[in-house]
């Protein structure tokens, strides 16, 4: 686990990590809503701060793959 991703005091993602994730995944309100729905359904996370660190690490490596999974989960009728 990359210790720089988490806040040692809380064990949750650091603010800097959440900001990096938001820059990669944010922008469009519709997509942001789908991301929040996906992480709630799949990981029980109410927002990016509560995303499991191992998941955040993979998202940072391959954001396009994560967004594809989000869109397939939230809009399965569309082919991506």
C-alpha positions, 0 to 999 in steps of 0.5 A, a space after each residue: 500500500 502506498 502510504 502517501 495515499 492515506 492519512 495516517 490519523 484516519 486511515 482514509 484517503 488523504 485530501 491530496 489523493 481525493 483531489 487527484 481522483 476528483 481531477 481525473 474523474 470529475 468535470 461533468 456533473 452526470 459522470 460525477 453522479 455516476 461515480 458516486 453511485 458506483 462507489 456507493 454500490 460497489 464499495 459502500 463509500 459515500 464519497 471519494 474520501 471513503 474509497 478503499 485505498 487499494 481501489 484509489 491506487 488502481 483508479 489513479 493508475 488507470 482512470 479510463 478503466 475505472 470510468 468504463 466500469 462506472 458507465 457499464 454499471 450505471 448505464 448497462 444499456 449503452 455499450 462502451 
